[in-house]
Amino acid sequence: MEKNPLAYFYFPPFDSIEAKHVRPGIRALLKKLECELEELERTVKPAWKKLVEPLERIEDRLGVVWGAVSHLKLVKDNPELRSAIEEVQPEKVAFELKLGQSKPIYNAFKDIRESSNWEGLSDARKRIVELQIKEAVLKGIALEDDKREEFNKIEQELAKLSQKFGENVLDATKKYEKLITDKKDIEGLPASALGLAAQTAVSKGHENATAENGPWLITLDAPSYMAIMKHAKSRTLREEVYLAYVNRASSGDLDNTAIIDQILKLRLEKAKLLGYSNYAEVSMATKMATIEKAEELLEKLRSASWNPALQDMEDLKVFVKNQGSPEADYLNHWDISFWSERLRELKYEINEEELRPYFSLPKVMDGLFSLANKLFGVNVEPADGLAPVWNSDVRLYRVNDSSGSPIAFFYFDPYSRPSEKQGGAWMDKVVGRSRILSQDGSSPRLPIAHMVCNQMPPVGDKPSLMTFREVESVFHEFGHALQHMLTRQDEGLVAGILKVEWDAVELPSQFMENWCYHRDTLMSIGKHYETGVCIPEDIYQKLLAARTFRAGSESLRQLRFAIVDLELHTKYVPGGSESIYDVERRVCEKTQVIPPLPEDKFLCSFKHIFADGYAAGYYSYKWAEVLSADAFSAFEDAGLTDDKAVKETGHRFRETILALGGGKSPLEVFVEFRGREPSPEALLRHNGLLQVAASA
């Protein structure tokens, strides 16, 4: 029999893993891990070597191998891979439940917690023990046998439903295509979008398509969708594309409505089994916030954003009226982005498309790496060819410390591939840092990450030219990767992003976004791809001024998602008098200046909370934004133009927020960096909402 590449590995053999390897590979791995678990349960003692080390090995092997397979499904989806994963997923979930509900392991952790050696343990080891005990309870270890069986059934069903939800969104996004042959219909679209639409048409068999003469293929993939919403002069086209987008996965055999209800019903049942009154309480059991604290923050930000958002809408109406457009009297959802973009261009004389030539991907990456060097003393260099990749566009990088020794690696997959790749941007771990899983028996195993974005691919002989939002996206994901890669934590179970509370995990990513507005950083990434000329000073100043443009509206948009999420997981009763859409409409009354359309079924594509782990946790973006803005204000206090102060503050940030991983509680880590607890003032100031908050 040929060798299955799904054995254990350091760099995954991404080029040789195929759907046919998944069933036999995962089953062989699970069989091996079952034996190891039985052995551990038989020999377990409340001692690190006899409990935590073998447990870490088991968890790591499953995580690394399953992680590689799941990653391929996100970036190289195909029906064979899908059905293979679907078939073995219940077996994998069953093993995880068995591991999480192991009484001998649970009792050994409790014995360590109650032993006389407890006080002698390091912070990280104490955290591991306490979190293992808490998580075992949340995994149903304390339930009676019949209740535990019911709990396990729910977990299996939830895993299946989440998987299906995500697949439906991907398929519905892929399904919509609009071929345009008349140039009149795509008036207003910038050259970059026309190039992409023609390139997409070529990939679908219209081999003579050109940016100049078409035909052009429009999809619901982010680069295509955003270009239509912001630039297409045809209101009819904008309306059609908008409605297709907000109705994804809400009809026919891809309809997620019943799946959402079933997920919410099962989550509530799971919470009740565990003795909680709703699912949000289960979610918050492992987070920094409580439901009350999260709601309090969201309301504070909402009331600070509401009047500015009303003003945004008034300004927009006046502007559209002044343009002599008949749309002024009845602005609709598909008009907002289009006219906002025109107003922004007029107000700040910034045209997002004219900025693209200044943000070519190679220059952006060079500037990002030189910032990482300045702040954290690391050097990033290409390592292409060192390990296999899943697509020829993927780059591999090595991260070295100041002495030139490697400390981590990461893959970067930048471009949108609508036919096989999930939309959005994310970072995930391939392997984590670990002393126990050392490659050479002495130094810790080095972490590997992957960073995935979905920006516009190179068109013709031009490099990928990015919007400023896409630049922020790359900085954001790199922030996540830095926390995974620059950890100094050797305890593998709490290294990097592992066991960092979910609502703190966005801190480094959102922190990095702030640097996109920092003059030196922007000048280092903003260089014209043809001439190498730096972005003009006046454009930089305009970008800075435009940062708070429609800040109230932008803030409300995120708050709508966060509040809907909490409402669905605290107050919503599945099968009760209110439907999920009633809940959303109710929330929209105080978070949306224009109410959503009756046919808006956005919830059916809200992957974050139904497929990606943000359930009763979407508020985390805002919670972590408070932390990240406050962390960045430490650099502002030190003086952003003072290189020495920036380096010293960067070193402190690296040694606390990036280095300590999940080995200390995030609040303690923050206080260690900042010298005090976090305050929302910096966030409101950065968003231009501080005075409003004071009067509210």
C-alpha positions as CSV (number, residue, x, y, z in Angstrom):
1,M,0.0,0.0,0.0
2,E,1.3,3.5,-0.8
3,K,2.5,5.5,2.1
4,N,-0.2,7.8,3.5
5,P,1.1,11.4,3.8
6,L,-1.2,12.0,6.8
7,A,1.3,10.6,9.2
8,Y,2.7,13.0,11.8
9,F,4.8,15.9,10.4
10,Y,6.4,19.2,11.0
11,F,5.9,20.9,7.6
12,P,2.7,19.4,6.2
13,P,3.1,17.7,2.8
14,F,0.5,20.1,1.3
15,D,1.3,19.1,-2.2
16,S,0.6,15.4,-1.8
17,I,-2.4,15.3,0.6
18,E,-5.4,14.2,-1.4
19,A,-9.0,13.4,-0.6
20,K,-8.3,9.6,-0.9
21,H,-5.8,9.9,2.0
22,V,-8.2,11.4,4.5
23,R,-10.3,8.4,5.5
24,P,-7.5,5.8,5.9
25,G,-5.1,8.5,7.3
26,I,-7.3,9.9,10.0
27,R,-8.7,6.5,11.0
28,A,-5.2,5.1,11.4
29,L,-4.2,8.2,13.5
30,L,-7.3,7.9,15.7
31,K,-6.6,4.2,16.3
32,K,-3.1,5.0,17.4
33,L,-4.3,7.8,19.7
34,E,-7.0,5.6,21.2
35,C,-4.2,3.2,22.3
36,E,-2.1,6.0,23.7
37,L,-5.1,7.4,25.6
38,E,-5.8,4.0,27.1
39,E,-2.2,3.7,28.1
40,L,-2.2,7.2,29.7
41,E,-5.4,6.4,31.6
42,R,-3.8,3.2,32.9
43,T,-0.5,4.8,34.0
44,V,-1.6,8.3,34.9
45,K,-0.2,10.0,38.0
46,P,-0.7,13.6,39.2
47,A,2.8,14.5,38.0
48,W,3.8,16.6,34.9
49,K,5.7,13.8,33.2
50,K,3.0,11.2,33.8
51,L,0.0,13.4,32.9
52,V,0.6,16.6,31.0
53,E,3.4,15.5,28.6
54,P,1.6,12.5,27.2
55,L,-1.6,14.5,27.0
56,E,0.1,17.2,25.0
57,R,1.5,14.7,22.6
58,I,-1.9,13.2,22.0
59,E,-3.6,16.6,21.5
60,D,-0.8,17.9,19.3
61,R,-0.8,14.9,16.9
62,L,-4.5,15.2,16.4
63,G,-4.4,19.0,16.0
64,V,-1.6,19.0,13.5
65,V,-2.9,16.3,11.2
66,W,-6.5,17.4,11.3
67,G,-5.4,21.0,11.0
68,A,-3.7,20.3,7.7
69,V,-6.7,18.5,6.3
70,S,-9.2,21.3,7.5
71,H,-6.9,23.9,6.1
72,L,-6.9,22.3,2.6
73,K,-10.7,22.3,2.7
74,L,-10.7,26.1,3.3
75,V,-8.2,26.9,0.6
76,K,-8.6,24.1,-2.0
77,D,-12.2,22.9,-1.5
78,N,-13.5,20.1,-3.7
79,P,-16.4,17.6,-3.4
80,E,-14.1,14.5,-2.8
81,L,-12.3,16.2,0.1
82,R,-15.6,17.5,1.5
83,S,-17.2,14.1,1.7
84,A,-14.1,12.4,3.1
85,I,-13.9,15.0,5.9
86,E,-17.7,14.7,6.5
87,E,-17.3,10.9,6.9
88,V,-14.5,10.9,9.4
89,Q,-15.4,14.0,11.4
90,P,-17.8,12.2,13.7
91,E,-15.1,9.7,14.6
92,K,-12.7,12.6,15.3
93,V,-15.3,14.4,17.5
94,A,-16.0,11.1,19.3
95,F,-12.3,10.8,20.2
96,E,-12.1,14.4,21.4
97,L,-15.1,13.8,23.6
98,K,-13.6,10.7,25.0
99,L,-10.3,12.6,25.7
100,G,-12.1,15.6,27.2
101,Q,-14.3,13.4,29.4
102,S,-11.6,11.1,30.7
103,K,-12.1,10.7,34.4
104,P,-8.6,9.5,35.2
105,I,-7.1,12.5,33.5
106,Y,-9.6,14.9,35.2
107,N,-8.9,13.4,38.6
108,A,-5.2,13.6,38.1
109,F,-5.5,17.4,37.3
110,K,-7.7,17.9,40.4
111,D,-5.1,16.0,42.5
112,I,-2.3,18.4,41.2
113,R,-4.5,21.4,42.1
114,E,-5.0,20.1,45.6
115,S,-1.4,18.9,46.2
116,S,1.2,20.4,48.5
117,N,3.3,21.2,45.4
118,W,0.7,23.5,43.9
119,E,2.3,26.8,45.1
120,G,5.6,25.7,43.6
121,L,4.2,25.5,40.0
122,S,4.9,28.2,37.5
123,D,2.1,30.6,36.4
124,A,1.9,28.8,33.1
125,R,1.5,25.4,34.7
126,K,-1.1,26.6,37.1
127,R,-3.1,28.0,34.2
128,I,-2.9,24.7,32.4
129,V,-4.2,22.8,35.3
130,E,-7.0,25.2,36.1
131,L,-8.1,25.5,32.4
132,Q,-8.0,21.7,32.0
133,I,-10.3,21.3,35.0
134,K,-12.7,24.0,33.8
135,E,-12.8,22.7,30.2
136,A,-13.5,19.2,31.3
137,V,-16.5,20.4,33.1
138,L,-17.6,22.3,30.0
139,K,-17.1,19.2,28.0
140,G,-19.6,17.4,30.2
141,I,-17.3,15.3,32.5
142,A,-19.5,15.9,35.5
143,L,-22.7,14.7,33.8
144,E,-24.5,11.5,34.7
145,D,-24.1,8.7,32.1
146,D,-27.4,9.3,30.2
147,K,-26.9,13.1,30.3
148,R,-23.4,12.7,29.0
149,E,-24.6,10.6,26.2
150,E,-27.1,13.2,25.3
151,F,-24.4,15.9,25.5
152,N,-22.1,13.9,23.2
153,K,-24.9,13.5,20.6
154,I,-25.4,17.3,20.7
155,E,-21.7,17.9,20.1
156,Q,-21.7,15.6,17.2
157,E,-24.7,17.2,15.6
158,L,-23.3,20.7,16.2
159,A,-20.1,19.8,14.5
160,K,-22.0,18.5,11.5
161,L,-24.4,21.5,11.3
162,S,-21.5,24.1,11.5
163,Q,-19.7,22.3,8.7
164,K,-22.8,22.3,6.5
165,F,-23.5,25.9,7.3
166,G,-20.0,27.0,6.0
167,E,-20.3,24.8,2.9
168,N,-23.7,26.3,2.0
169,V,-22.2,29.8,2.3
170,L,-19.3,28.9,0.0
171,D,-21.5,27.2,-2.5
172,A,-24.1,30.0,-2.5
173,T,-21.3,32.6,-3.0
174,K,-19.8,30.5,-5.9
175,K,-23.2,30.0,-7.5
176,Y,-23.9,33.6,-8.4
177,E,-22.3,34.8,-11.6
178,K,-23.3,37.6,-13.8
179,L,-21.8,37.9,-17.3
180,I,-21.9,41.5,-18.6
181,T,-21.3,42.2,-22.3
182,D,-22.4,45.8,-22.6
183,K,-19.8,48.4,-21.4
184,K,-22.6,50.7,-20.4
185,D,-23.7,48.3,-17.6
186,I,-20.3,48.5,-15.8
187,E,-19.7,52.2,-16.1
188,G,-17.8,53.6,-13.1
189,L,-15.8,50.4,-12.5
190,P,-12.1,51.1,-12.1
191,A,-9.5,49.5,-14.3
192,S,-8.5,47.0,-11.5
193,A,-12.0,45.7,-11.2
194,L,-12.5,45.5,-14.9
195,G,-9.3,43.5,-15.2
196,L,-10.4,41.1,-12.4
197,A,-13.9,40.7,-14.0
198,A,-12.3,39.9,-17.4
199,Q,-9.7,37.5,-15.8
200,T,-12.6,35.8,-14.0
201,A,-14.5,35.5,-17.3
202,V,-11.4,33.9,-19.0
203,S,-11.2,31.4,-16.2
204,K,-14.8,30.4,-16.9
205,G,-14.2,29.8,-20.6
206,H,-14.6,33.2,-22.2
207,E,-11.1,33.1,-23.5
208,N,-11.2,36.3,-25.4
209,A,-12.4,38.5,-22.5
210,T,-10.3,41.7,-22.0
211,A,-10.6,44.5,-19.4
212,E,-11.2,46.9,-22.3
213,N,-13.9,45.1,-24.2
214,G,-15.2,42.3,-21.9
215,P,-17.1,40.2,-21.4
216,W,-16.9,40.8,-17.6
217,L,-17.9,38.2,-15.0
218,I,-19.2,39.6,-11.7
219,T,-19.2,37.3,-8.6
220,L,-20.0,37.7,-4.9
221,D,-16.4,37.2,-4.0
222,A,-15.2,40.2,-1.9
223,P,-13.0,42.0,-4.4
224,S,-15.7,41.7,-7.1
225,Y,-18.7,42.5,-4.8
226,M,-17.0,45.5,-3.1
227,A,-16.0,47.0,-6.5
228,I,-19.6,46.9,-7.7
229,M,-21.0,48.4,-4.4
230,K,-18.5,51.2,-4.4
231,H,-18.1,52.1,-8.0
232,A,-20.8,50.8,-10.4
233,K,-22.9,53.7,-11.7
234,S,-25.7,51.4,-12.6
235,R,-28.1,51.4,-9.7
236,T,-29.9,48.3,-11.1
237,L,-26.7,46.3,-11.1
238,R,-25.8,47.5,-7.5
239,E,-29.3,46.5,-6.3
240,E,-29.1,43.0,-8.0
241,V,-25.6,42.3,-6.6
242,Y,-26.5,43.6,-3.1
243,L,-29.7,41.5,-2.9
244,A,-27.8,38.4,-4.1
245,Y,-25.2,39.0,-1.4
246,V,-27.5,39.5,1.6
247,N,-29.6,36.5,0.5
248,R,-26.7,34.0,0.2
249,A,-27.6,30.6,1.5
250,S,-31.2,31.5,2.3
251,S,-33.1,29.5,-0.3
252,G,-33.4,26.2,-2.1
253,D,-31.1,23.3,-1.1
254,L,-28.5,25.8,0.3
255,D,-30.9,27.4,2.7
256,N,-29.3,27.8,6.2
257,T,-32.4,29.0,8.0
258,A,-33.4,25.7,9.5
259,I,-29.7,24.9,10.2
260,I,-29.5,28.2,12.3
261,D,-32.6,27.3,14.3
262,Q,-31.3,23.8,14.9
263,I,-27.8,25.1,16.0
264,L,-29.4,27.6,18.4
265,K,-31.7,24.9,19.8
266,L,-28.9,22.5,20.4
267,R,-26.6,25.1,21.9
268,L,-29.4,26.0,24.4
269,E,-29.9,22.3,25.2
270,K,-26.2,21.9,25.8
271,A,-26.1,25.0,28.1
272,K,-29.0,23.6,30.1
273,L,-27.4,20.2,30.5
274,L,-24.3,21.9,31.9
275,G,-26.4,23.9,34.3
276,Y,-26.3,27.3,32.6
277,S,-29.4,29.2,31.6
278,N,-28.2,30.1,28.1
279,Y,-25.4,29.4,25.7
280,A,-23.8,32.8,26.2
281,E,-23.0,31.8,29.8
282,V,-21.2,28.7,28.5
283,S,-19.3,30.9,26.0
284,M,-18.3,33.5,28.6
285,A,-17.0,30.8,31.0
286,T,-13.7,30.8,29.1
287,K,-13.5,34.5,28.2
288,M,-12.4,37.8,29.9
289,A,-15.8,39.4,29.8
290,T,-19.1,38.5,31.4
291,I,-22.4,38.9,29.6
292,E,-23.1,42.1,31.6
293,K,-19.7,43.6,30.9
294,A,-19.9,42.8,27.2
295,E,-23.4,44.3,27.0
296,E,-22.3,47.3,28.9
297,L,-19.3,48.0,26.6
298,L,-21.5,47.5,23.5
299,E,-24.1,49.9,24.8
300,K,-21.5,52.5,25.6
301,L,-20.0,52.3,22.1
302,R,-23.5,52.2,20.5
303,S,-24.7,55.4,22.2
304,A,-21.4,57.1,21.3
305,S,-21.9,56.0,17.6
306,W,-25.6,56.6,17.1
307,N,-25.8,60.4,16.6
308,P,-22.6,60.4,14.5
309,A,-24.2,57.7,12.3
310,L,-27.4,59.8,11.9
311,Q,-25.2,62.7,11.0
312,D,-23.4,60.5,8.4
313,M,-26.7,59.8,6.8
314,E,-27.8,63.4,6.7
315,D,-24.5,64.4,5.2
316,L,-24.9,61.7,2.6
317,K,-28.4,62.8,1.7
318,V,-27.4,66.5,1.3
319,F,-24.4,65.4,-0.8
320,V,-26.5,63.2,-3.2
321,K,-29.1,66.0,-3.5
322,N,-26.3,68.5,-4.4
323,Q,-25.2,66.1,-7.1
324,G,-28.7,66.4,-8.6
325,S,-29.3,62.7,-8.2
326,P,-33.0,61.5,-8.0
327,E,-31.7,58.9,-5.5
328,A,-31.4,61.5,-2.8
329,D,-35.0,61.2,-1.6
330,Y,-34.9,57.4,-1.2
331,L,-31.4,56.2,-0.6
332,N,-31.3,52.5,-0.3
333,H,-28.8,50.0,1.0
334,W,-27.1,49.5,-2.4
335,D,-26.6,53.3,-2.6
336,I,-24.8,53.8,0.6
337,S,-21.3,52.5,-0.3
338,F,-21.5,54.1,-3.8
339,W,-22.3,57.6,-2.6
340,S,-20.1,57.4,0.5
341,E,-17.2,56.6,-1.8
342,R,-18.0,59.7,-3.9
343,L,-18.4,61.9,-0.8
344,R,-15.1,60.6,0.6
345,E,-13.4,61.3,-2.8
346,L,-14.8,64.9,-2.7
347,K,-14.2,65.6,1.0
348,Y,-10.7,64.2,1.2
349,E,-9.8,64.1,-2.5
350,I,-8.9,60.5,-2.0
351,N,-9.8,57.9,-4.6
352,E,-9.3,54.4,-3.3
353,E,-8.6,53.2,-6.8
354,E,-6.0,55.9,-7.4
355,L,-4.2,54.7,-4.2
356,R,-3.9,51.1,-5.4
357,P,-0.7,51.7,-7.5
358,Y,1.0,52.9,-4.3
359,F,0.1,49.6,-2.4
360,S,1.6,46.7,-4.4
361,L,1.8,43.5,-2.4
362,P,5.6,43.1,-2.6
363,K,6.2,46.7,-1.2
364,V,3.5,46.3,1.5
365,M,5.2,43.1,2.7
366,D,8.7,44.7,2.7
367,G,7.3,47.6,4.8
368,L,5.5,45.3,7.1
369,F,8.6,43.2,7.7
370,S,10.7,46.2,8.3
371,L,8.2,47.4,10.9
372,A,8.3,44.0,12.6
373,N,12.1,44.4,12.7
374,K,11.9,47.9,14.3
375,L,9.3,47.0,16.9
376,F,10.2,43.5,17.8
377,G,13.8,42.9,16.6
378,V,13.0,40.1,14.2
379,N,14.0,39.6,10.5
380,V,11.6,38.0,8.0
381,E,13.1,36.4,4.9
382,P,11.6,34.2,2.1
383,A,12.0,30.5,2.6
384,D,10.3,29.4,-0.6
385,G,11.1,25.8,-1.6
386,L,11.9,24.8,2.0
387,A,8.5,23.0,2.3
388,P,5.6,22.1,-0.1
389,V,2.7,24.6,-0.6
390,W,-0.9,24.0,-1.7
391,N,-0.9,26.6,-4.6
392,S,1.9,28.2,-6.6
393,D,0.9,31.7,-5.3
394,V,1.6,30.7,-1.7
395,R,4.9,32.0,-0.2
396,L,6.8,30.5,2.8
397,Y,8.8,32.8,5.1
398,R,11.3,32.2,7.9
399,V,11.3,34.5,11.0
400,N,14.8,35.0,12.5
401,D,15.8,36.7,15.8
402,S,18.4,39.4,15.9
403,S,21.2,36.9,16.0
404,G,19.9,35.3,12.7
405,S,18.6,32.1,14.3
406,P,15.2,30.9,13.1
407,I,12.3,31.2,15.6
408,A,9.3,30.5,13.4
409,F,7.9,30.0,9.9
410,F,4.7,31.1,8.2
411,Y,2.9,30.5,4.9
412,F,1.1,33.4,3.1
413,D,-1.8,32.8,0.7
414,P,-2.8,36.3,-0.5
415,Y,-5.2,36.0,-3.4
416,S,-8.9,35.3,-3.9
417,R,-9.7,32.1,-5.7
418,P,-13.6,32.0,-5.7
419,S,-13.9,28.5,-7.2
420,E,-12.1,26.7,-4.3
421,K,-11.2,29.1,-1.5
422,Q,-13.3,30.5,1.4
423,G,-13.8,34.2,1.5
424,G,-12.4,36.4,4.2
425,A,-9.0,36.5,5.9
426,W,-7.6,34.4,8.7
427,M,-4.6,33.1,10.5
428,D,-4.2,29.7,12.0
429,K,-1.5,27.6,13.5
430,V,0.2,24.7,11.7
431,V,2.3,23.7,14.7
432,G,2.9,25.4,18.0
433,R,6.0,26.1,20.0
434,S,6.7,23.3,22.5
435,R,9.5,22.1,24.7
436,I,8.1,18.6,25.0
437,L,7.8,18.2,21.2
438,S,11.3,19.4,20.5
439,Q,12.6,18.4,17.0
440,D,16.2,18.0,18.3
441,G,15.7,16.9,21.8
442,S,17.0,20.1,23.3
443,S,15.5,23.3,21.9
444,P,11.7,23.9,21.7
445,R,9.9,23.0,18.5
446,L,9.5,26.2,16.5
447,P,6.0,27.5,15.6
448,I,4.6,27.6,12.1
449,A,1.5,29.6,11.1
450,H,-0.5,30.2,7.9
451,M,-1.9,33.6,7.0
452,V,-4.7,33.7,4.4
453,C,-6.2,36.7,2.6
454,N,-8.5,37.2,-0.3
455,Q,-7.3,40.3,-2.2
456,M,-7.2,41.0,-5.9
457,P,-4.7,38.7,-7.7
458,P,-2.1,40.2,-10.1
459,V,-3.8,41.2,-13.3
460,G,-1.7,40.8,-16.5
461,D,1.9,41.9,-15.7
462,K,1.0,44.1,-12.7
463,P,1.5,42.9,-9.2
464,S,-1.4,42.6,-6.8
465,L,-2.4,46.2,-6.2
466,M,-4.2,46.6,-2.9
467,T,-6.9,48.8,-1.5
468,F,-6.0,50.4,1.8
469,R,-8.6,48.1,3.5
470,E,-6.7,45.1,2.1
471,V,-3.4,46.6,3.5
472,E,-5.1,46.8,6.9
473,S,-6.2,43.2,6.5
474,V,-2.6,41.9,5.9
475,F,-1.4,43.9,8.9
476,H,-4.2,42.4,11.0
477,E,-3.5,38.8,10.1
478,F,0.2,39.3,10.6
479,G,-0.6,40.6,14.1
480,H,-2.3,37.2,14.9
481,A,0.7,35.4,13.4
482,L,3.2,37.4,15.5
483,Q,1.4,36.3,18.7
484,H,1.7,32.7,17.6
485,M,5.3,33.0,16.3
486,L,7.0,35.2,18.9
487,T,5.8,33.4,22.0
488,R,8.5,32.5,24.5
489,Q,6.2,30.1,26.2
490,D,7.7,26.6,26.2
491,E,4.6,24.9,27.7
492,G,3.0,23.7,24.5
493,L,-0.6,23.7,25.9
494,V,-0.5,27.5,26.5
495,A,2.0,28.6,23.8
496,G,1.3,31.4,21.3
497,I,-2.5,31.9,20.9
498,L,-3.4,28.6,22.6
499,K,-5.7,29.2,25.7
500,V,-5.6,33.0,25.2
501,E,-9.1,34.1,26.1
502,W,-11.1,34.5,22.9
503,D,-12.0,38.2,23.6
504,A,-8.3,39.1,24.0
505,V,-7.0,37.2,20.9
506,E,-7.8,40.1,18.5
507,L,-5.5,42.5,20.5
508,P,-2.2,42.0,18.5
509,S,-4.1,41.9,15.2
510,Q,-6.0,45.1,15.7
511,F,-2.9,46.7,17.3
512,M,-1.0,46.1,14.1
513,E,-3.7,47.9,12.0
514,N,-2.9,51.1,13.8
515,W,0.5,51.2,12.2
516,C,-1.1,51.6,8.7
517,Y,-1.7,55.2,9.8
518,H,1.8,55.8,11.2
519,R,3.6,58.2,8.9
520,D,7.0,56.3,8.6
521,T,5.3,53.0,8.2
522,L,2.9,54.2,5.5
523,M,5.7,55.9,3.6
524,S,7.7,52.6,3.7
525,I,4.8,50.6,2.2
526,G,3.2,53.2,0.0
527,K,5.5,53.3,-3.0
528,H,4.3,53.5,-6.6
529,Y,4.8,50.0,-8.1
530,E,6.2,51.5,-11.4
531,T,8.1,54.6,-10.3
532,G,9.0,53.7,-6.7
533,V,7.9,57.2,-5.7
534,C,6.6,57.5,-2.1
535,I,2.9,58.3,-1.5
536,P,2.7,62.1,-1.5
537,E,2.6,63.8,1.9
538,D,-0.7,65.5,1.2
539,I,-2.3,62.1,0.4
540,Y,-1.0,60.7,3.6
541,Q,-2.6,63.7,5.5
542,K,-5.9,63.0,3.7
543,L,-5.8,59.3,4.6
544,L,-5.3,60.3,8.2
545,A,-8.2,62.7,8.1
546,A,-10.4,60.2,6.3
547,R,-9.7,57.6,9.1
548,T,-12.7,58.8,11.0
549,F,-15.0,59.3,7.9
550,R,-18.3,57.6,8.7
551,A,-16.8,56.2,12.0
552,G,-20.2,56.2,13.6
553,S,-21.7,54.1,10.8
554,E,-18.8,51.7,10.7
555,S,-18.9,51.3,14.4
556,L,-22.7,50.6,14.4
557,R,-22.2,48.0,11.7
558,Q,-19.9,45.9,13.9
559,L,-22.1,46.5,17.0
560,R,-25.2,45.2,15.0
561,F,-23.4,41.9,14.5
562,A,-22.2,41.7,18.1
563,I,-25.6,42.6,19.7
564,V,-27.5,40.2,17.4
565,D,-25.1,37.4,18.3
566,L,-25.6,38.0,22.1
567,E,-29.4,38.3,21.7
568,L,-29.6,35.0,19.8
569,H,-27.5,33.3,22.5
570,T,-29.2,34.9,25.6
571,K,-32.8,35.8,24.9
572,Y,-33.9,34.0,21.8
573,V,-36.1,31.0,22.3
574,P,-35.9,28.5,19.4
575,G,-39.5,27.7,18.2
576,G,-40.9,30.6,20.3
577,S,-42.9,33.6,19.2
578,E,-40.0,35.5,17.7
579,S,-38.0,34.2,14.6
580,I,-34.3,34.8,14.2
581,Y,-35.2,37.6,11.8
582,D,-37.5,39.2,14.3
583,V,-34.5,39.3,16.7
584,E,-32.3,40.9,14.1
585,R,-34.9,43.5,13.1
586,R,-35.3,44.4,16.8
587,V,-31.5,44.9,17.2
588,C,-31.4,46.9,13.9
589,E,-33.8,49.4,15.2
590,K,-31.0,50.8,17.4
591,T,-28.0,49.8,15.3
592,Q,-29.0,50.7,11.8
593,V,-30.0,54.1,10.5
594,I,-31.8,52.6,7.5
595,P,-33.8,49.5,8.6
596,P,-32.8,46.2,6.8
597,L,-35.0,45.2,3.9
598,P,-37.7,42.6,4.6
599,E,-35.9,40.2,2.3
600,D,-32.5,40.7,4.0
601,K,-31.4,37.2,5.2
602,F,-27.8,38.2,6.2
603,L,-27.9,35.8,9.2
604,C,-27.8,32.8,6.7
605,S,-24.3,33.8,5.8
606,F,-23.1,34.9,9.2
607,K,-20.3,32.3,9.3
608,H,-18.5,33.9,12.3
609,I,-21.1,32.7,14.7
610,F,-22.6,29.6,13.1
611,A,-19.4,28.0,11.6
612,D,-16.3,29.7,12.9
613,G,-16.3,29.7,16.7
614,Y,-17.5,33.3,17.5
615,A,-20.8,32.2,18.9
616,A,-21.7,34.6,21.8
617,G,-18.3,36.0,21.1
618,Y,-18.5,38.4,18.2
619,Y,-18.4,41.2,20.8
620,S,-14.7,40.2,21.1
621,Y,-13.8,42.4,18.2
622,K,-14.9,45.5,20.1
623,W,-13.6,44.2,23.4
624,A,-10.2,43.6,21.9
625,E,-10.3,46.9,20.0
626,V,-10.5,48.7,23.4
627,L,-7.3,46.7,24.4
628,S,-5.5,47.2,21.1
629,A,-6.2,51.0,20.9
630,D,-5.1,51.4,24.5
631,A,-2.0,49.3,23.8
632,F,-1.2,51.5,20.8
633,S,-1.7,54.6,22.9
634,A,1.4,53.5,24.9
635,F,3.4,54.1,21.7
636,E,1.7,57.5,21.2
637,D,2.5,58.4,24.9
638,A,6.2,57.4,24.3
639,G,6.3,59.4,21.1
640,L,5.8,57.9,17.7
641,T,8.6,59.9,16.1
642,D,11.1,58.9,18.8
643,D,12.7,55.8,17.4
644,K,14.4,54.8,20.7
645,A,11.1,55.1,22.6
646,V,9.2,53.2,19.9
647,K,11.8,50.4,20.1
648,E,11.7,50.2,23.9
649,T,7.9,50.1,23.9
650,G,7.9,47.5,21.1
651,H,10.3,45.4,23.1
652,R,8.0,45.6,26.1
653,F,5.0,44.7,23.9
654,R,6.9,41.7,22.6
655,E,8.0,40.5,26.0
656,T,4.4,40.6,27.4
657,I,1.6,40.5,24.9
658,L,3.4,38.5,22.3
659,A,5.6,36.4,24.5
660,L,3.5,35.1,27.3
661,G,0.8,33.3,25.3
662,G,-2.0,31.7,27.3
663,G,0.4,31.2,30.3
664,K,-1.1,34.2,32.2
665,S,-4.5,35.7,32.1
666,P,-4.9,38.4,29.4
667,L,-5.7,41.1,32.0
668,E,-2.5,40.4,34.0
669,V,-0.5,40.4,30.7
670,F,-2.1,43.7,29.7
671,V,-1.4,45.3,33.1
672,E,2.2,44.1,32.8
673,F,2.6,45.9,29.5
674,R,0.5,49.0,30.2
675,G,1.0,49.5,33.9
676,R,-2.8,49.7,34.4
677,E,-6.1,48.2,33.4
678,P,-7.5,49.0,29.9
679,S,-9.7,52.0,29.2
680,P,-12.0,52.6,26.1
681,E,-10.9,56.2,25.8
682,A,-8.2,55.6,23.2
683,L,-10.6,53.7,21.0
684,L,-13.2,56.5,21.1
685,R,-10.4,59.1,20.4
686,H,-9.0,57.1,17.4
687,N,-12.6,56.9,16.0
688,G,-13.3,60.6,16.6
689,L,-16.2,59.7,18.9
690,L,-14.7,60.8,22.2
691,Q,-16.7,64.1,22.6
692,V,-19.9,62.4,21.7
693,A,-19.3,59.7,24.4
694,A,-18.7,62.5,26.9
695,S,-22.0,64.2,26.1
696,A,-23.9,60.9,25.9
